Amino acid sequence: MDWKYLAEEIPQAIRQSREGVKRVSSIVLAMKEFSHPGSREKEPKDLNKIIETTVTVARNEWKYVAEVEFDLDPDLPLLPLLSDEMGQVILNMIINAAHAIGEKLGETPEGGKGTITIATRKKDNHVELRIRDTGTGIPEEAQPRIFDPFYTTKMVGKGTGQGLAISHDVITEKHGGTIDFTTEFGRGTEFIIKLPVT
């Protein structure tokens, strides 16, 4: 037997196995948190934790087309949230961002990926959540209708036109916040969500 070879390979195999187990554990924990039915009443929640959990759960949607970068305020206060519905909003945003980047890269992206940047900040009496992508951007003619139910810019069978409509309702009606966006066609979109602290 080649002991020199084994001495080099066994530690590496163990290290990779431990990394794999750690990754699986984080996915299982995220799935458990994401799927756990939340309260019907708003409760103080950690928005950053909801974001991190949702990004982990949505990994298969973005991992082939984008890198996710975090710029999360570590001193963010707990917010009165319906955590499961807020997770759904963030999931919708991440999926839309990944699809926009995938559309920009085309069917055969050659070594390139886009970027999804998620940032949180405390500002006066609200918290700001920004989700930016380097995708196709929103066409000018679509911008006034982007939050309308059943309106989609995606190909037939690709989108339902419900994600942003539901997100708008959750943010504005259920949390008393606002949702807006800036976009540049061909360069990307940034959604800006503002949530009241109390």
Secondary structure per residue as TSV (DSSP state, phi and psi in degrees):
chain	resnum	aa	ss	phi	psi
A	1	M	-	360.0	148.9
A	2	D	-	-92.2	91.2
A	3	W	H	-67.0	-33.2
A	4	K	H	-63.5	-44.4
A	5	Y	H	-62.5	-46.5
A	6	L	H	-63.7	-38.8
A	7	A	H	-62.3	-31.1
A	8	E	H	-81.6	-40.3
A	9	E	H	-82.2	-36.5
A	10	I	H	-62.4	-48.0
A	11	P	H	-59.9	-38.4
A	12	Q	H	-65.7	-42.0
A	13	A	H	-63.4	-40.8
A	14	I	H	-65.6	-43.6
A	15	R	H	-60.9	-44.4
A	16	Q	H	-65.7	-37.4
A	17	S	H	-65.0	-42.8
A	18	R	H	-64.4	-40.2
A	19	E	H	-63.3	-39.9
A	20	G	H	-63.7	-44.0
A	21	V	H	-63.5	-41.0
A	22	K	H	-62.8	-42.4
A	23	R	H	-63.9	-46.2
A	24	V	H	-61.2	-42.4
A	25	S	H	-60.2	-43.0
A	26	S	H	-66.6	-36.8
A	27	I	H	-67.1	-45.1
A	28	V	H	-62.1	-43.8
A	29	L	H	-62.9	-43.2
A	30	A	H	-63.3	-42.8
A	31	M	H	-62.5	-40.6
A	32	K	H	-63.1	-46.5
A	33	E	H	-65.2	-41.5
A	34	F	H	-68.5	-38.0
A	35	S	H	-89.1	-9.8
A	36	H	S	-67.0	124.7
A	37	P	-	-61.8	127.6
A	38	G	-	-85.5	173.3
A	39	S	-	-72.7	154.2
A	40	R	S	-81.9	-9.4
A	41	E	S	-106.8	147.1
A	42	K	-	-66.8	138.6
A	43	E	E	-131.5	153.8
A	44	P	E	-63.2	121.3
A	45	K	E	-134.4	157.1
A	46	D	-	-90.7	104.0
A	47	L	H	-60.0	-40.0
A	48	N	H	-59.1	-40.6
A	49	K	H	-65.7	-40.7
A	50	I	H	-61.4	-42.0
A	51	I	H	-62.2	-50.2
A	52	E	H	-61.3	-42.0
A	53	T	H	-62.7	-45.1
A	54	T	H	-65.9	-40.3
A	55	V	H	-62.0	-40.5
A	56	T	H	-63.1	-45.3
A	57	V	H	-64.2	-36.0
A	58	A	T	-88.8	8.3
A	59	R	H	-51.8	-40.8
A	60	N	H	-65.5	-19.9
A	61	E	H	-77.2	-30.5
A	62	W	H	-114.8	-17.8
A	63	K	T	-63.4	-26.0
A	64	Y	T	-86.9	-18.1
A	65	V	T	-117.3	-16.5
A	66	A	E	-147.7	159.7
A	67	E	E	-105.0	140.7
A	68	V	E	-102.4	126.4
A	69	E	E	-114.2	136.1
A	70	F	E	-106.8	140.7
A	71	D	E	-137.5	67.3
A	72	L	-	-95.6	131.0
A	73	D	-	-68.7	114.3
A	74	P	T	-69.5	-16.2
A	75	D	T	-101.3	19.6
A	76	L	-	-61.9	134.1
A	77	P	-	-74.8	161.1
A	78	L	-	-66.4	142.4
A	79	L	E	-116.1	147.7
A	80	P	E	-73.5	104.1
A	81	L	E	-132.2	153.2
A	82	L	-	-91.9	96.6
A	83	S	H	-62.5	-38.8
A	84	D	H	-67.4	-38.2
A	85	E	H	-72.7	-34.5
A	86	M	H	-67.3	-38.3
A	87	G	H	-60.4	-38.0
A	88	Q	H	-65.7	-39.8
A	89	V	H	-59.4	-49.5
A	90	I	H	-64.0	-40.5
A	91	L	H	-59.2	-46.0
A	92	N	H	-57.8	-43.7
A	93	M	H	-64.8	-42.7
A	94	I	H	-65.8	-43.6
A	95	I	H	-63.1	-45.0
A	96	N	H	-60.5	-43.1
A	97	A	H	-62.4	-44.8
A	98	A	H	-62.6	-41.7
A	99	H	H	-64.9	-41.0
A	100	A	H	-63.9	-40.5
A	101	I	H	-67.8	-44.0
A	102	G	H	-59.4	-39.8
A	103	E	H	-64.8	-38.9
A	104	K	H	-68.7	-39.9
A	105	L	H	-71.8	-26.9
A	106	G	-	85.9	-176.0
A	107	E	S	-68.0	-30.3
A	108	T	S	-128.3	76.3
A	109	P	-	-65.9	124.1
A	110	E	-	-96.7	91.1
A	111	G	S	73.4	1.0
A	112	G	-	-110.3	149.7
A	113	K	-	-135.1	155.0
A	114	G	E	-88.8	-171.5
A	115	T	E	-133.8	135.7
A	116	I	E	-113.7	119.5
A	117	T	E	-111.3	128.0
A	118	I	E	-120.1	122.0
A	119	A	E	-129.7	145.2
A	120	T	E	-128.1	146.4
A	121	R	E	-149.5	144.2
A	122	K	E	-88.4	126.6
A	123	K	E	-135.8	113.3
A	124	D	T	50.9	-117.0
A	125	N	T	-102.0	20.5
A	126	H	E	-145.1	166.1
A	127	V	E	-111.8	137.7
A	128	E	E	-107.5	129.3
A	129	L	E	-115.2	123.3
A	130	R	E	-118.2	131.4
A	131	I	E	-125.0	111.9
A	132	R	E	-116.7	141.0
A	133	D	E	-128.7	164.1
A	134	T	-	-108.5	40.2
A	135	G	S	-87.5	-149.8
A	136	T	-	-77.3	-19.0
A	137	G	-	80.0	170.1
A	138	I	-	-102.7	125.0
A	139	P	-	-57.0	145.6
A	140	E	T	-56.0	-41.2
A	141	E	T	-67.9	-21.6
A	142	A	T	-88.3	-21.8
A	143	Q	G	-56.3	-42.2
A	144	P	G	-66.9	-19.4
A	145	R	G	-109.1	6.6
A	146	I	T	-60.3	-27.8
A	147	F	T	-97.8	4.1
A	148	D	S	-72.7	137.2
A	149	P	T	-59.3	139.9
A	150	F	T	69.8	4.7
A	151	Y	-	-91.6	127.9
A	152	T	-	-142.0	148.2
A	153	T	-	-99.2	-0.5
A	154	K	S	-82.8	162.6
A	155	M	-	-63.6	157.0
A	156	V	T	-56.4	132.1
A	157	G	T	88.2	-9.0
A	158	K	T	-95.8	-35.9
A	159	G	-	-136.3	155.3
A	160	T	-	-102.1	-13.7
A	161	G	S	76.1	18.5
A	162	Q	-	-105.3	-26.8
A	163	G	H	-55.7	-53.3
A	164	L	H	-74.9	-31.0
A	165	A	H	-64.8	-45.6
A	166	I	H	-64.5	-43.8
A	167	S	H	-59.4	-43.4
A	168	H	H	-60.1	-44.8
A	169	D	H	-63.7	-45.2
A	170	V	I	-62.1	-43.6
A	171	I	I	-71.1	-49.2
A	172	T	I	-82.4	-47.0
A	173	E	I	-83.3	-42.7
A	174	K	I	-90.6	-21.9
A	175	H	T	-119.9	-2.6
A	176	G	S	65.1	27.6
A	177	G	-	-106.3	-165.0
A	178	T	E	-133.3	154.2
A	179	I	E	-138.0	130.8
A	180	D	E	-144.2	177.9
A	181	F	E	-151.8	157.1
A	182	T	E	-123.7	146.9
A	183	T	E	-150.5	150.6
A	184	E	E	-133.6	115.7
A	185	F	T	-58.8	128.5
A	186	G	T	88.6	-8.4
A	187	R	T	-124.6	-22.9
A	188	G	E	137.2	177.7
A	189	T	E	-138.4	147.0
A	190	E	E	-128.4	124.2
A	191	F	E	-96.4	135.8
A	192	I	E	-118.8	114.8
A	193	I	E	-110.8	129.8
A	194	K	E	-117.5	127.3
A	195	L	E	-122.2	132.3
A	196	P	E	-66.6	145.5
A	197	V	-	-75.1	-32.2
A	198	T	-	-125.9	360.0
